[in-house]
Amino acid sequence: MGKAVSVKLEDEERERLASLAEMKQRSPHFLMREAIKEYLAREEKHLAFYQEAEAAWIDYKETGRHLTLEDMETWAKHAAAPLPRWRK
């Protein structure tokens, strides 16, 4: 069982939440939980993408390995083609 957390909302936000909950025939509690789950998933994906990009940048700086735009365009035109070789 989860633990209770208190969230202070502005009056307008509270009214909007209550209105939406009524329209969706759900409790405000349910909507808040769903919103938090979606926010966490989205932010975790964003952070993972950023970390992957940072790791790729570090790898590029250390090794110089890269692909040119021309390499990628040629590869993209041939769906079954293997990924081009890295350049230095």
PDB file of N, CA, C and O in Angstrom:
ATOM      1  N   MET A   1       0.847  -1.177   0.000  1.00  0.00           N
ATOM      2  CA  MET A   1       0.000   0.000   0.000  1.00  0.00           C
ATOM      3  C   MET A   1       0.889   1.236   0.000  1.00  0.00           C
ATOM      4  O   MET A   1       1.896   1.293   0.706  1.00  0.00           O
ATOM      5  N   GLY A   2       0.508   2.204  -0.788  1.00  0.00           N
ATOM      6  CA  GLY A   2       1.274   3.439  -0.882  1.00  0.00           C
ATOM      7  C   GLY A   2       1.070   4.325   0.329  1.00  0.00           C
ATOM      8  O   GLY A   2       0.148   4.123   1.119  1.00  0.00           O
ATOM      9  N   LYS A   3       1.935   5.301   0.460  1.00  0.00           N
ATOM     10  CA  LYS A   3       1.816   6.278   1.544  1.00  0.00           C
ATOM     11  C   LYS A   3       1.198   7.556   0.999  1.00  0.00           C
ATOM     12  O   LYS A   3       1.399   7.913  -0.162  1.00  0.00           O
ATOM     13  N   ALA A   4       0.460   8.225   1.834  1.00  0.00           N
ATOM     14  CA  ALA A   4      -0.203   9.469   1.444  1.00  0.00           C
ATOM     15  C   ALA A   4       0.822  10.591   1.295  1.00  0.00           C
ATOM     16  O   ALA A   4       1.787  10.687   2.053  1.00  0.00           O
ATOM     17  N   VAL A   5       0.579  11.437   0.289  1.00  0.00           N
ATOM     18  CA  VAL A   5       1.401  12.613   0.039  1.00  0.00           C
ATOM     19  C   VAL A   5       0.461  13.797  -0.103  1.00  0.00           C
ATOM     20  O   VAL A   5      -0.581  13.694  -0.751  1.00  0.00           O
ATOM     21  N   SER A   6       0.815  14.892   0.485  1.00  0.00           N
ATOM     22  CA  SER A   6      -0.020  16.085   0.415  1.00  0.00           C
ATOM     23  C   SER A   6       0.468  16.987  -0.713  1.00  0.00           C
ATOM     24  O   SER A   6       1.666  17.236  -0.853  1.00  0.00           O
ATOM     25  N   VAL A   7      -0.477  17.471  -1.515  1.00  0.00           N
ATOM     26  CA  VAL A   7      -0.155  18.390  -2.607  1.00  0.00           C
ATOM     27  C   VAL A   7      -1.052  19.607  -2.475  1.00  0.00           C
ATOM     28  O   VAL A   7      -2.275  19.479  -2.409  1.00  0.00           O
ATOM     29  N   LYS A   8      -0.450  20.784  -2.437  1.00  0.00           N
ATOM     30  CA  LYS A   8      -1.249  22.007  -2.371  1.00  0.00           C
ATOM     31  C   LYS A   8      -1.496  22.501  -3.786  1.00  0.00           C
ATOM     32  O   LYS A   8      -0.560  22.701  -4.560  1.00  0.00           O
ATOM     33  N   LEU A   9      -2.765  22.696  -4.114  1.00  0.00           N
ATOM     34  CA  LEU A   9      -3.160  23.185  -5.429  1.00  0.00           C
ATOM     35  C   LEU A   9      -3.800  24.554  -5.302  1.00  0.00           C
ATOM     36  O   LEU A   9      -4.430  24.871  -4.293  1.00  0.00           O
ATOM     37  N   GLU A  10      -3.631  25.355  -6.331  1.00  0.00           N
ATOM     38  CA  GLU A  10      -4.345  26.624  -6.396  1.00  0.00           C
ATOM     39  C   GLU A  10      -5.831  26.305  -6.554  1.00  0.00           C
ATOM     40  O   GLU A  10      -6.192  25.233  -7.038  1.00  0.00           O
ATOM     41  N   ASP A  11      -6.676  27.224  -6.150  1.00  0.00           N
ATOM     42  CA  ASP A  11      -8.123  27.001  -6.243  1.00  0.00           C
ATOM     43  C   ASP A  11      -8.550  26.651  -7.662  1.00  0.00           C
ATOM     44  O   ASP A  11      -9.359  25.745  -7.865  1.00  0.00           O
ATOM     45  N   GLU A  12      -8.009  27.363  -8.640  1.00  0.00           N
ATOM     46  CA  GLU A  12      -8.379  27.102 -10.031  1.00  0.00           C
ATOM     47  C   GLU A  12      -7.990  25.687 -10.456  1.00  0.00           C
ATOM     48  O   GLU A  12      -8.765  25.007 -11.128  1.00  0.00           O
ATOM     49  N   GLU A  13      -6.795  25.243 -10.069  1.00  0.00           N
ATOM     50  CA  GLU A  13      -6.345  23.894 -10.406  1.00  0.00           C
ATOM     51  C   GLU A  13      -7.244  22.854  -9.753  1.00  0.00           C
ATOM     52  O   GLU A  13      -7.601  21.850 -10.369  1.00  0.00           O
ATOM     53  N   ARG A  14      -7.598  23.101  -8.521  1.00  0.00           N
ATOM     54  CA  ARG A  14      -8.462  22.172  -7.783  1.00  0.00           C
ATOM     55  C   ARG A  14      -9.831  22.070  -8.456  1.00  0.00           C
ATOM     56  O   ARG A  14     -10.384  20.978  -8.582  1.00  0.00           O
ATOM     57  N   GLU A  15     -10.376  23.217  -8.889  1.00  0.00           N
ATOM     58  CA  GLU A  15     -11.668  23.226  -9.575  1.00  0.00           C
ATOM     59  C   GLU A  15     -11.579  22.504 -10.916  1.00  0.00           C
ATOM     60  O   GLU A  15     -12.468  21.732 -11.275  1.00  0.00           O
ATOM     61  N   ARG A  16     -10.509  22.760 -11.647  1.00  0.00           N
ATOM     62  CA  ARG A  16     -10.327  22.082 -12.934  1.00  0.00           C
ATOM     63  C   ARG A  16     -10.208  20.581 -12.746  1.00  0.00           C
ATOM     64  O   ARG A  16     -10.777  19.810 -13.518  1.00  0.00           O
ATOM     65  N   LEU A  17      -9.477  20.164 -11.732  1.00  0.00           N
ATOM     66  CA  LEU A  17      -9.314  18.748 -11.438  1.00  0.00           C
ATOM     67  C   LEU A  17     -10.650  18.113 -11.086  1.00  0.00           C
ATOM     68  O   LEU A  17     -10.979  17.035 -11.582  1.00  0.00           O
ATOM     69  N   ALA A  18     -11.412  18.768 -10.242  1.00  0.00           N
ATOM     70  CA  ALA A  18     -12.724  18.245  -9.847  1.00  0.00           C
ATOM     71  C   ALA A  18     -13.651  18.150 -11.053  1.00  0.00           C
ATOM     72  O   ALA A  18     -14.383  17.172 -11.203  1.00  0.00           O
ATOM     73  N   SER A  19     -13.620  19.158 -11.906  1.00  0.00           N
ATOM     74  CA  SER A  19     -14.467  19.163 -13.097  1.00  0.00           C
ATOM     75  C   SER A  19     -14.084  18.035 -14.047  1.00  0.00           C
ATOM     76  O   SER A  19     -14.948  17.321 -14.556  1.00  0.00           O
ATOM     77  N   LEU A  20     -12.804  17.882 -14.280  1.00  0.00           N
ATOM     78  CA  LEU A  20     -12.329  16.819 -15.162  1.00  0.00           C
ATOM     79  C   LEU A  20     -12.656  15.445 -14.590  1.00  0.00           C
ATOM     80  O   LEU A  20     -13.078  14.547 -15.319  1.00  0.00           O
ATOM     81  N   ALA A  21     -12.462  15.286 -13.305  1.00  0.00           N
ATOM     82  CA  ALA A  21     -12.767  14.012 -12.653  1.00  0.00           C
ATOM     83  C   ALA A  21     -14.245  13.667 -12.825  1.00  0.00           C
ATOM     84  O   ALA A  21     -14.594  12.519 -13.100  1.00  0.00           O
ATOM     85  N   GLU A  22     -15.096  14.655 -12.664  1.00  0.00           N
ATOM     86  CA  GLU A  22     -16.532  14.421 -12.820  1.00  0.00           C
ATOM     87  C   GLU A  22     -16.858  14.034 -14.262  1.00  0.00           C
ATOM     88  O   GLU A  22     -17.625  13.100 -14.495  1.00  0.00           O
ATOM     89  N   MET A  23     -16.284  14.742 -15.221  1.00  0.00           N
ATOM     90  CA  MET A  23     -16.544  14.434 -16.632  1.00  0.00           C
ATOM     91  C   MET A  23     -16.060  13.039 -17.007  1.00  0.00           C
ATOM     92  O   MET A  23     -16.698  12.347 -17.799  1.00  0.00           O
ATOM     93  N   LYS A  24     -14.934  12.631 -16.439  1.00  0.00           N
ATOM     94  CA  LYS A  24     -14.365  11.324 -16.759  1.00  0.00           C
ATOM     95  C   LYS A  24     -14.894  10.214 -15.855  1.00  0.00           C
ATOM     96  O   LYS A  24     -14.548   9.044 -16.015  1.00  0.00           O
ATOM     97  N   GLN A  25     -15.725  10.600 -14.918  1.00  0.00           N
ATOM     98  CA  GLN A  25     -16.290   9.662 -13.943  1.00  0.00           C
ATOM     99  C   GLN A  25     -15.181   8.907 -13.205  1.00  0.00           C
ATOM    100  O   GLN A  25     -15.217   7.688 -13.042  1.00  0.00           O
ATOM    101  N   ARG A  26     -14.215   9.681 -12.776  1.00  0.00           N
ATOM    102  CA  ARG A  26     -13.098   9.169 -11.991  1.00  0.00           C
ATOM    103  C   ARG A  26     -12.912  10.084 -10.798  1.00  0.00           C
ATOM    104  O   ARG A  26     -13.432  11.199 -10.775  1.00  0.00           O
ATOM    105  N   SER A  27     -12.186   9.621  -9.827  1.00  0.00           N
ATOM    106  CA  SER A  27     -11.918  10.469  -8.661  1.00  0.00           C
ATOM    107  C   SER A  27     -10.744  11.399  -8.969  1.00  0.00           C
ATOM    108  O   SER A  27      -9.886  11.069  -9.788  1.00  0.00           O
ATOM    109  N   PRO A  28     -10.705  12.559  -8.311  1.00  0.00           N
ATOM    110  CA  PRO A  28      -9.533  13.425  -8.462  1.00  0.00           C
ATOM    111  C   PRO A  28      -8.241  12.687  -8.079  1.00  0.00           C
ATOM    112  O   PRO A  28      -7.197  12.881  -8.702  1.00  0.00           O
ATOM    113  N   HIS A  29      -8.326  11.857  -7.068  1.00  0.00           N
ATOM    114  CA  HIS A  29      -7.170  11.064  -6.632  1.00  0.00           C
ATOM    115  C   HIS A  29      -6.645  10.204  -7.783  1.00  0.00           C
ATOM    116  O   HIS A  29      -5.439  10.158  -8.024  1.00  0.00           O
ATOM    117  N   PHE A  30      -7.543   9.529  -8.487  1.00  0.00           N
ATOM    118  CA  PHE A  30      -7.144   8.680  -9.614  1.00  0.00           C
ATOM    119  C   PHE A  30      -6.435   9.513 -10.681  1.00  0.00           C
ATOM    120  O   PHE A  30      -5.383   9.118 -11.185  1.00  0.00           O
ATOM    121  N   LEU A  31      -7.012  10.665 -11.023  1.00  0.00           N
ATOM    122  CA  LEU A  31      -6.413  11.512 -12.055  1.00  0.00           C
ATOM    123  C   LEU A  31      -5.037  12.015 -11.640  1.00  0.00           C
ATOM    124  O   LEU A  31      -4.127  12.078 -12.466  1.00  0.00           O
ATOM    125  N   MET A  32      -4.875  12.373 -10.376  1.00  0.00           N
ATOM    126  CA  MET A  32      -3.570  12.837  -9.907  1.00  0.00           C
ATOM    127  C   MET A  32      -2.534  11.719  -9.980  1.00  0.00           C
ATOM    128  O   MET A  32      -1.394  11.948 -10.384  1.00  0.00           O
ATOM    129  N   ARG A  33      -2.930  10.519  -9.589  1.00  0.00           N
ATOM    130  CA  ARG A  33      -1.996   9.389  -9.659  1.00  0.00           C
ATOM    131  C   ARG A  33      -1.581   9.113 -11.097  1.00  0.00           C
ATOM    132  O   ARG A  33      -0.404   8.886 -11.377  1.00  0.00           O
ATOM    133  N   GLU A  34      -2.558   9.134 -12.015  1.00  0.00           N
ATOM    134  CA  GLU A  34      -2.254   8.897 -13.428  1.00  0.00           C
ATOM    135  C   GLU A  34      -1.339   9.991 -13.978  1.00  0.00           C
ATOM    136  O   GLU A  34      -0.403   9.704 -14.724  1.00  0.00           O
ATOM    137  N   ALA A  35      -1.607  11.230 -13.613  1.00  0.00           N
ATOM    138  CA  ALA A  35      -0.780  12.342 -14.084  1.00  0.00           C
ATOM    139  C   ALA A  35       0.660  12.195 -13.588  1.00  0.00           C
ATOM    140  O   ALA A  35       1.604  12.447 -14.336  1.00  0.00           O
ATOM    141  N   ILE A  36       0.823  11.795 -12.352  1.00  0.00           N
ATOM    142  CA  ILE A  36       2.166  11.615 -11.792  1.00  0.00           C
ATOM    143  C   ILE A  36       2.883  10.471 -12.490  1.00  0.00           C
ATOM    144  O   ILE A  36       4.063  10.594 -12.819  1.00  0.00           O
ATOM    145  N   LYS A  37       2.192   9.360 -12.723  1.00  0.00           N
ATOM    146  CA  LYS A  37       2.803   8.224 -13.433  1.00  0.00           C
ATOM    147  C   LYS A  37       3.269   8.639 -14.822  1.00  0.00           C
ATOM    148  O   LYS A  37       4.387   8.322 -15.227  1.00  0.00           O
ATOM    149  N   GLU A  38       2.409   9.352 -15.552  1.00  0.00           N
ATOM    150  CA  GLU A  38       2.765   9.796 -16.903  1.00  0.00           C
ATOM    151  C   GLU A  38       3.939  10.767 -16.870  1.00  0.00           C
ATOM    152  O   GLU A  38       4.837  10.681 -17.707  1.00  0.00           O
ATOM    153  N   TYR A  39       3.938  11.678 -15.921  1.00  0.00           N
ATOM    154  CA  TYR A  39       5.032  12.642 -15.796  1.00  0.00           C
ATOM    155  C   TYR A  39       6.353  11.922 -15.517  1.00  0.00           C
ATOM    156  O   TYR A  39       7.368  12.213 -16.149  1.00  0.00           O
ATOM    157  N   LEU A  40       6.334  10.989 -14.577  1.00  0.00           N
ATOM    158  CA  LEU A  40       7.558  10.265 -14.240  1.00  0.00           C
ATOM    159  C   LEU A  40       8.088   9.487 -15.436  1.00  0.00           C
ATOM    160  O   LEU A  40       9.288   9.519 -15.711  1.00  0.00           O
ATOM    161  N   ALA A  41       7.209   8.790 -16.150  1.00  0.00           N
ATOM    162  CA  ALA A  41       7.630   8.014 -17.320  1.00  0.00           C
ATOM    163  C   ALA A  41       8.235   8.930 -18.382  1.00  0.00           C
ATOM    164  O   ALA A  41       9.280   8.618 -18.953  1.00  0.00           O
ATOM    165  N   ARG A  42       7.579  10.059 -18.644  1.00  0.00           N
ATOM    166  CA  ARG A  42       8.062  10.998 -19.655  1.00  0.00           C
ATOM    167  C   ARG A  42       9.423  11.573 -19.261  1.00  0.00           C
ATOM    168  O   ARG A  42      10.331  11.642 -20.089  1.00  0.00           O
ATOM    169  N   GLU A  43       9.563  11.980 -18.017  1.00  0.00           N
ATOM    170  CA  GLU A  43      10.821  12.580 -17.574  1.00  0.00           C
ATOM    171  C   GLU A  43      11.947  11.557 -17.530  1.00  0.00           C
ATOM    172  O   GLU A  43      13.092  11.887 -17.836  1.00  0.00           O
ATOM    173  N   GLU A  44      11.637  10.313 -17.152  1.00  0.00           N
ATOM    174  CA  GLU A  44      12.665   9.269 -17.149  1.00  0.00           C
ATOM    175  C   GLU A  44      13.150   8.993 -18.568  1.00  0.00           C
ATOM    176  O   GLU A  44      14.347   8.807 -18.784  1.00  0.00           O
ATOM    177  N   LYS A  45      12.233   8.962 -19.544  1.00  0.00           N
ATOM    178  CA  LYS A  45      12.630   8.768 -20.942  1.00  0.00           C
ATOM    179  C   LYS A  45      13.478   9.936 -21.421  1.00  0.00           C
ATOM    180  O   LYS A  45      14.477   9.743 -22.114  1.00  0.00           O
ATOM    181  N   HIS A  46      13.079  11.143 -21.052  1.00  0.00           N
ATOM    182  CA  HIS A  46      13.836  12.329 -21.449  1.00  0.00           C
ATOM    183  C   HIS A  46      15.249  12.272 -20.868  1.00  0.00           C
ATOM    184  O   HIS A  46      16.225  12.547 -21.567  1.00  0.00           O
ATOM    185  N   LEU A  47      15.353  11.919 -19.606  1.00  0.00           N
ATOM    186  CA  LEU A  47      16.658  11.833 -18.962  1.00  0.00           C
ATOM    187  C   LEU A  47      17.513  10.741 -19.602  1.00  0.00           C
ATOM    188  O   LEU A  47      18.708  10.943 -19.818  1.00  0.00           O
ATOM    189  N   ALA A  48      16.915   9.582 -19.908  1.00  0.00           N
ATOM    190  CA  ALA A  48      17.657   8.494 -20.546  1.00  0.00           C
ATOM    191  C   ALA A  48      18.177   8.932 -21.915  1.00  0.00           C
ATOM    192  O   ALA A  48      19.311   8.624 -22.280  1.00  0.00           O
ATOM    193  N   PHE A  49      17.343   9.652 -22.672  1.00  0.00           N
ATOM    194  CA  PHE A  49      17.766  10.161 -23.977  1.00  0.00           C
ATOM    195  C   PHE A  49      18.946  11.114 -23.819  1.00  0.00           C
ATOM    196  O   PHE A  49      19.924  11.027 -24.561  1.00  0.00           O
ATOM    197  N   TYR A  50      18.854  12.019 -22.855  1.00  0.00           N
ATOM    198  CA  TYR A  50      19.926  12.979 -22.607  1.00  0.00           C
ATOM    199  C   TYR A  50      21.220  12.253 -22.217  1.00  0.00           C
ATOM    200  O   TYR A  50      22.299  12.603 -22.695  1.00  0.00           O
ATOM    201  N   GLN A  51      21.110  11.248 -21.353  1.00  0.00           N
ATOM    202  CA  GLN A  51      22.291  10.509 -20.916  1.00  0.00           C
ATOM    203  C   GLN A  51      22.923   9.751 -22.083  1.00  0.00           C
ATOM    204  O   GLN A  51      24.147   9.677 -22.192  1.00  0.00           O
ATOM    205  N   GLU A  52      22.077   9.187 -22.960  1.00  0.00           N
ATOM    206  CA  GLU A  52      22.592   8.474 -24.128  1.00  0.00           C
ATOM    207  C   GLU A  52      23.302   9.449 -25.076  1.00  0.00           C
ATOM    208  O   GLU A  52      24.362   9.135 -25.618  1.00  0.00           O
ATOM    209  N   ALA A  53      22.712  10.623 -25.268  1.00  0.00           N
ATOM    210  CA  ALA A  53      23.334  11.633 -26.129  1.00  0.00           C
ATOM    211  C   ALA A  53      24.662  12.098 -25.538  1.00  0.00           C
ATOM    212  O   ALA A  53      25.638  12.277 -26.267  1.00  0.00           O
ATOM    213  N   GLU A  54      24.702  12.289 -24.241  1.00  0.00           N
ATOM    214  CA  GLU A  54      25.937  12.712 -23.575  1.00  0.00           C
ATOM    215  C   GLU A  54      27.016  11.643 -23.722  1.00  0.00           C
ATOM    216  O   GLU A  54      28.177  11.965 -23.978  1.00  0.00           O
ATOM    217  N   ALA A  55      26.642  10.374 -23.563  1.00  0.00           N
ATOM    218  CA  ALA A  55      27.600   9.280 -23.717  1.00  0.00           C
ATOM    219  C   ALA A  55      28.117   9.217 -25.156  1.00  0.00           C
ATOM    220  O   ALA A  55      29.301   8.971 -25.382  1.00  0.00           O
ATOM    221  N   ALA A  56      27.229   9.439 -26.123  1.00  0.00           N
ATOM    222  CA  ALA A  56      27.641   9.436 -27.530  1.00  0.00           C
ATOM    223  C   ALA A  56      28.607  10.585 -27.808  1.00  0.00           C
ATOM    224  O   ALA A  56      29.580  10.418 -28.543  1.00  0.00           O
ATOM    225  N   TRP A  57      28.341  11.742 -27.223  1.00  0.00           N
ATOM    226  CA  TRP A  57      29.221  12.895 -27.416  1.00  0.00           C
ATOM    227  C   TRP A  57      30.603  12.621 -26.825  1.00  0.00           C
ATOM    228  O   TRP A  57      31.620  12.933 -27.445  1.00  0.00           O
ATOM    229  N   ILE A  58      30.636  12.045 -25.639  1.00  0.00           N
ATOM    230  CA  ILE A  58      31.911  11.707 -24.999  1.00  0.00           C
ATOM    231  C   ILE A  58      32.667  10.694 -25.849  1.00  0.00           C
ATOM    232  O   ILE A  58      33.877  10.818 -26.038  1.00  0.00           O
ATOM    233  N   ASP A  59      31.947   9.681 -26.368  1.00  0.00           N
ATOM    234  CA  ASP A  59      32.572   8.679 -27.226  1.00  0.00           C
ATOM    235  C   ASP A  59      33.158   9.339 -28.474  1.00  0.00           C
ATOM    236  O   ASP A  59      34.275   9.020 -28.883  1.00  0.00           O
ATOM    237  N   TYR A  60      32.411  10.250 -29.070  1.00  0.00           N
ATOM    238  CA  TYR A  60      32.903  10.949 -30.261  1.00  0.00           C
ATOM    239  C   TYR A  60      34.170  11.747 -29.935  1.00  0.00           C
ATOM    240  O   TYR A  60      35.141  11.706 -30.690  1.00  0.00           O
ATOM    241  N   LYS A  61      34.159  12.467 -28.817  1.00  0.00           N
ATOM    242  CA  LYS A  61      35.333  13.263 -28.452  1.00  0.00           C
ATOM    243  C   LYS A  61      36.552  12.378 -28.190  1.00  0.00           C
ATOM    244  O   LYS A  61      37.680  12.763 -28.499  1.00  0.00           O
ATOM    245  N   GLU A  62      36.322  11.187 -27.617  1.00  0.00           N
ATOM    246  CA  GLU A  62      37.436  10.298 -27.284  1.00  0.00           C
ATOM    247  C   GLU A  62      37.952   9.521 -28.489  1.00  0.00           C
ATOM    248  O   GLU A  62      39.154   9.284 -28.604  1.00  0.00           O
ATOM    249  N   THR A  63      37.047   9.120 -29.393  1.00  0.00           N
ATOM    250  CA  THR A  63      37.435   8.232 -30.496  1.00  0.00           C
ATOM    251  C   THR A  63      37.405   8.894 -31.863  1.00  0.00           C
ATOM    252  O   THR A  63      38.091   8.447 -32.783  1.00  0.00           O
ATOM    253  N   GLY A  64      36.620   9.953 -32.007  1.00  0.00           N
ATOM    254  CA  GLY A  64      36.474  10.592 -33.312  1.00  0.00           C
ATOM    255  C   GLY A  64      35.551   9.839 -34.254  1.00  0.00           C
ATOM    256  O   GLY A  64      35.340  10.272 -35.387  1.00  0.00           O
ATOM    257  N   ARG A  65      34.999   8.718 -33.805  1.00  0.00           N
ATOM    258  CA  ARG A  65      34.109   7.930 -34.669  1.00  0.00           C
ATOM    259  C   ARG A  65      32.844   8.718 -34.965  1.00  0.00           C
ATOM    260  O   ARG A  65      32.256   9.331 -34.074  1.00  0.00           O
ATOM    261  N   HIS A  66      32.432   8.692 -36.230  1.00  0.00           N
ATOM    262  CA  HIS A  66      31.216   9.401 -36.614  1.00  0.00           C
ATOM    263  C   HIS A  66      30.724   8.891 -37.966  1.00  0.00           C
ATOM    264  O   HIS A  66      31.423   8.143 -38.649  1.00  0.00           O
ATOM    265  N   LEU A  67      29.534   9.295 -38.337  1.00  0.00           N
ATOM    266  CA  LEU A  67      28.979   9.056 -39.664  1.00  0.00           C
ATOM    267  C   LEU A  67      28.634  10.412 -40.246  1.00  0.00           C
ATOM    268  O   LEU A  67      28.220  11.318 -39.523  1.00  0.00           O
ATOM    269  N   THR A  68      28.804  10.551 -41.554  1.00  0.00           N
ATOM    270  CA  THR A  68      28.444  11.815 -42.192  1.00  0.00           C
ATOM    271  C   THR A  68      26.962  11.798 -42.548  1.00  0.00           C
ATOM    272  O   THR A  68      26.323  10.746 -42.546  1.00  0.00           O
ATOM    273  N   LEU A  69      26.430  12.969 -42.849  1.00  0.00           N
ATOM    274  CA  LEU A  69      25.046  13.057 -43.298  1.00  0.00           C
ATOM    275  C   LEU A  69      24.866  12.256 -44.582  1.00  0.00           C
ATOM    276  O   LEU A  69      23.853  11.580 -44.759  1.00  0.00           O
ATOM    277  N   GLU A  70      25.841  12.333 -45.469  1.00  0.00           N
ATOM    278  CA  GLU A  70      25.769  11.570 -46.721  1.00  0.00           C
ATOM    279  C   GLU A  70      25.702  10.067 -46.438  1.00  0.00           C
ATOM    280  O   GLU A  70      24.922   9.353 -47.068  1.00  0.00           O
ATOM    281  N   ASP A  71      26.511   9.587 -45.498  1.00  0.00           N
ATOM    282  CA  ASP A  71      26.458   8.172 -45.105  1.00  0.00           C
ATOM    283  C   ASP A  71      25.051   7.794 -44.661  1.00  0.00           C
ATOM    284  O   ASP A  71      24.506   6.774 -45.084  1.00  0.00           O
ATOM    285  N   MET A  72      24.474   8.621 -43.809  1.00  0.00           N
ATOM    286  CA  MET A  72      23.147   8.321 -43.258  1.00  0.00           C
ATOM    287  C   MET A  72      22.061   8.398 -44.326  1.00  0.00           C
ATOM    288  O   MET A  72      21.147   7.573 -44.338  1.00  0.00           O
ATOM    289  N   GLU A  73      22.151   9.382 -45.226  1.00  0.00           N
ATOM    290  CA  GLU A  73      21.154   9.493 -46.292  1.00  0.00           C
ATOM    291  C   GLU A  73      21.203   8.284 -47.212  1.00  0.00           C
ATOM    292  O   GLU A  73      20.161   7.751 -47.592  1.00  0.00           O
ATOM    293  N   THR A  74      22.402   7.847 -47.572  1.00  0.00           N
ATOM    294  CA  THR A  74      22.560   6.664 -48.418  1.00  0.00           C
ATOM    295  C   THR A  74      22.005   5.439 -47.712  1.00  0.00           C
ATOM    296  O   THR A  74      21.293   4.636 -48.315  1.00  0.00           O
ATOM    297  N   TRP A  75      22.326   5.301 -46.452  1.00  0.00           N
ATOM    298  CA  TRP A  75      21.845   4.160 -45.670  1.00  0.00           C
ATOM    299  C   TRP A  75      20.322   4.178 -45.571  1.00  0.00           C
ATOM    300  O   TRP A  75      19.683   3.134 -45.696  1.00  0.00           O
ATOM    301  N   ALA A  76      19.736   5.349 -45.349  1.00  0.00           N
ATOM    302  CA  ALA A  76      18.288   5.462 -45.177  1.00  0.00           C
ATOM    303  C   ALA A  76      17.538   5.107 -46.456  1.00  0.00           C
ATOM    304  O   ALA A  76      16.401   4.640 -46.390  1.00  0.00           O
ATOM    305  N   LYS A  77      18.145   5.317 -47.604  1.00  0.00           N
ATOM    306  CA  LYS A  77      17.491   5.012 -48.887  1.00  0.00           C
ATOM    307  C   LYS A  77      17.433   3.514 -49.157  1.00  0.00           C
ATOM    308  O   LYS A  77      16.651   3.067 -49.996  1.00  0.00           O
ATOM    309  N   HIS A  78      18.236   2.751 -48.470  1.00  0.00           N
ATOM    310  CA  HIS A  78      18.306   1.301 -48.680  1.00  0.00           C
ATOM    311  C   HIS A  78      18.005   0.610 -47.351  1.00  0.00           C
ATOM    312  O   HIS A  78      18.900   0.345 -46.549  1.00  0.00           O
ATOM    313  N   ALA A  79      16.729   0.329 -47.144  1.00  0.00           N
ATOM    314  CA  ALA A  79      16.266  -0.173 -45.844  1.00  0.00           C
ATOM    315  C   ALA A  79      16.998  -1.426 -45.381  1.00  0.00           C
ATOM    316  O   ALA A  79      17.215  -1.600 -44.182  1.00  0.00           O
ATOM    317  N   ALA A  80      17.380  -2.298 -46.301  1.00  0.00           N
ATOM    318  CA  ALA A  80      18.019  -3.553 -45.901  1.00  0.00           C
ATOM    319  C   ALA A  80      19.534  -3.417 -45.772  1.00  0.00           C
ATOM    320  O   ALA A  80      20.205  -4.370 -45.378  1.00  0.00           O
ATOM    321  N   ALA A  81      20.070  -2.271 -46.093  1.00  0.00           N
ATOM    322  CA  ALA A  81      21.520  -2.089 -46.063  1.00  0.00           C
ATOM    323  C   ALA A  81      22.036  -2.079 -44.627  1.00  0.00           C
ATOM    324  O   ALA A  81      21.361  -1.593 -43.720  1.00  0.00           O
ATOM    325  N   PRO A  82      23.239  -2.620 -44.429  1.00  0.00           N
ATOM    326  CA  PRO A  82      23.828  -2.541 -43.086  1.00  0.00           C
ATOM    327  C   PRO A  82      24.226  -1.098 -42.780  1.00  0.00           C
ATOM    328  O   PRO A  82      24.411  -0.291 -43.691  1.00  0.00           O
ATOM    329  N   LEU A  83      24.353  -0.790 -41.528  1.00  0.00           N
ATOM    330  CA  LEU A  83      24.777   0.543 -41.102  1.00  0.00           C
ATOM    331  C   LEU A  83      26.174   0.812 -41.656  1.00  0.00           C
ATOM    332  O   LEU A  83      27.025  -0.076 -41.623  1.00  0.00           O
ATOM    333  N   PRO A  84      26.428   2.010 -42.162  1.00  0.00           N
ATOM    334  CA  PRO A  84      27.756   2.318 -42.711  1.00  0.00           C
ATOM    335  C   PRO A  84      28.853   2.190 -41.651  1.00  0.00           C
ATOM    336  O   PRO A  84      28.588   2.224 -40.449  1.00  0.00           O
ATOM    337  N   ARG A  85      30.091   2.042 -42.133  1.00  0.00           N
ATOM    338  CA  ARG A  85      31.238   1.962 -41.221  1.00  0.00           C
ATOM    339  C   ARG A  85      31.497   3.326 -40.602  1.00  0.00           C
ATOM    340  O   ARG A  85      31.271   4.367 -41.220  1.00  0.00           O
ATOM    341  N   TRP A  86      31.975   3.291 -39.370  1.00  0.00           N
ATOM    342  CA  TRP A  86      32.347   4.527 -38.681  1.00  0.00           C
ATOM    343  C   TRP A  86      33.501   5.196 -39.402  1.00  0.00           C
ATOM    344  O   TRP A  86      34.352   4.526 -39.987  1.00  0.00           O
ATOM    345  N   ARG A  87      33.525   6.502 -39.359  1.00  0.00           N
ATOM    346  CA  ARG A  87      34.651   7.277 -39.888  1.00  0.00           C
ATOM    347  C   ARG A  87      35.438   7.856 -38.717  1.00  0.00           C
ATOM    348  O   ARG A  87      34.928   7.966 -37.602  1.00  0.00           O
ATOM    349  N   LYS A  88      36.664   8.218 -38.986  1.00  0.00           N
ATOM    350  CA  LYS A  88      37.493   8.879 -37.963  1.00  0.00           C
ATOM    351  C   LYS A  88      38.051  10.145 -38.529  1.00  0.00           C
ATOM    352  O   LYS A  88      38.778  10.861 -37.841  1.00  0.00           O
TER     353      LYS A  88
END
